[in-house]
Amino acid sequence: MKIKKQKKEKVIYVDDGRSLADMSGVSGGLDWTKKGTSSPVSEIWRTYWSAVKMMFKPMLVVIGFILAVFIIVSVFFWIM
């Protein structure tokens, strides 16, 4: 018993020269962003600052690393 495979519909893409695609017909996505939040402002502010405090030390480490590389490269080219 052979099962006949159905041919897939060939999708044809048409370039109309626009740089942005029209996504108005797409459903789904992030509906919660349109509705807003029910959290009070104080809770949102507290969450924001806790995230900022948590990332402060890693940010300083990255800035220090970039500064060290900049100083090393500057000294290297200054000596030459």
JOWOHU-V308921 format. One record per residue. N is the residue number from 1. RES is the residue in one letter. PHI is phi in whole degrees, 0 to 359 (999 if undefined). OMEGA is omega in whole degrees, 0 to 359 (* if undefined). Layout:
((N:RES:PHI:OMEGA) (N:RES:PHI:OMEGA))
This chain:
((1:M:999:180) (2:K:261:177) (3:I:263:181) (4:K:281:179) (5:K:282:177) (6:Q:277:178) (7:K:287:177) (8:K:286:178) (9:E:290:181) (10:K:280:180) (11:V:274:179) (12:I:248:178) (13:Y:264:181) (14:V:245:178) (15:D:270:180) (16:D:261:174) (17:G:88:179) (18:R:280:180) (19:S:273:179) (20:L:245:178) (21:A:275:177) (22:D:277:182) (23:M:256:184) (24:S:291:181) (25:G:272:182) (26:V:280:179) (27:S:259:180) (28:G:87:179) (29:G:94:186) (30:L:266:181) (31:D:290:183) (32:W:293:180) (33:T:287:181) (34:K:281:184) (35:K:275:182) (36:G:86:181) (37:T:233:179) (38:S:261:180) (39:S:284:177) (40:P:289:183) (41:V:299:181) (42:S:297:179) (43:E:290:177) (44:I:297:180) (45:W:296:179) (46:R:295:178) (47:T:296:179) (48:Y:300:183) (49:W:291:176) (50:S:293:176) (51:A:292:178) (52:V:296:179) (53:K:296:180) (54:M:293:183) (55:M:263:184) (56:F:292:180) (57:K:296:176) (58:P:300:178) (59:M:296:178) (60:L:296:178) (61:V:297:180) (62:V:294:178) (63:I:296:177) (64:G:297:179) (65:F:296:179) (66:I:297:178) (67:L:296:179) (68:A:297:178) (69:V:296:178) (70:F:298:180) (71:I:295:180) (72:I:297:180) (73:V:293:178) (74:S:297:179) (75:V:296:180) (76:F:300:180) (77:F:283:177) (78:W:289:179) (79:I:290:182) (80:M:289:*))
